[in-house]
Amino acid sequence: MKWPQDRLTRFEVARLLGARSLQVALGAPIFVKSEQILSPAQIAKMEFRNKILPITIKRTLPNQEESVIEIKKAIQNWLEDHAGDI
């Protein structure tokens, strides 16, 4: 079974943002600069929009095959498909 390697599901986007928010809340380094004080969720969204999330997605397909997603390309496609809305 072939699934697109350059597309994210809405569930993967939610998981990415939630996982990154938790990492930031627990003191992980932040990869975006801002003059304002932001919440961990806002920081995760900024990193998503800038395509600099330090996370890898590994999908396990129904046939037990594993695939690693090209995260930058997948995020770019998500932003194009959803007009930049997260």
SULQUI-V683446 format. One line per field, one symbol per residue. ss: DSSP state (h for helix, s for strand, l for the rest). psi: psi as a letter, one per 40 degrees, with the letter a starting at -180 (. if undefined). burial: # if it has 24 or more other C-alpha atoms within 12 Angstrom, else .. A space follows every 50 residues. Layout:
ss->???
psi->???
burial->???
This chain:
ss->lllllllllhhhhhhhhhhhhhhhhllllllllllllllhhhhhhhhhhl lllllllssslllllsssllhhhhhhhhhhhlllll
psi->hhihefiiiddddddddddddddddeeiiheiiidihiidddddddddde ffhfiihhhhideeiiihhgdddddddddddffeh.
burial->......##...##..##.###..#.....#.........##########. #####.#.............##.#####.......#
